[in-house]
């Protein structure tokens, strides 16, 4: 029972750190998207369009 409290504190600490890390990563990705004018999103959409065209030709 004594070991449960430190384990709980450790679990809460790790959860908070992961949450903060995710927030920082999201802000970094948002800044990159603003700098590149969403080039990655445009490439992704172009790839989806290519796949849709291929599927239409194959008759899926």
Secondary structure, 3 states (H helix, E strand, C coil): CHHHHHHHHHHHHHHHHHHHHHHHHHHHHHHHHHHCCCHHHHHHHHHHHHHHHHHHHHCC
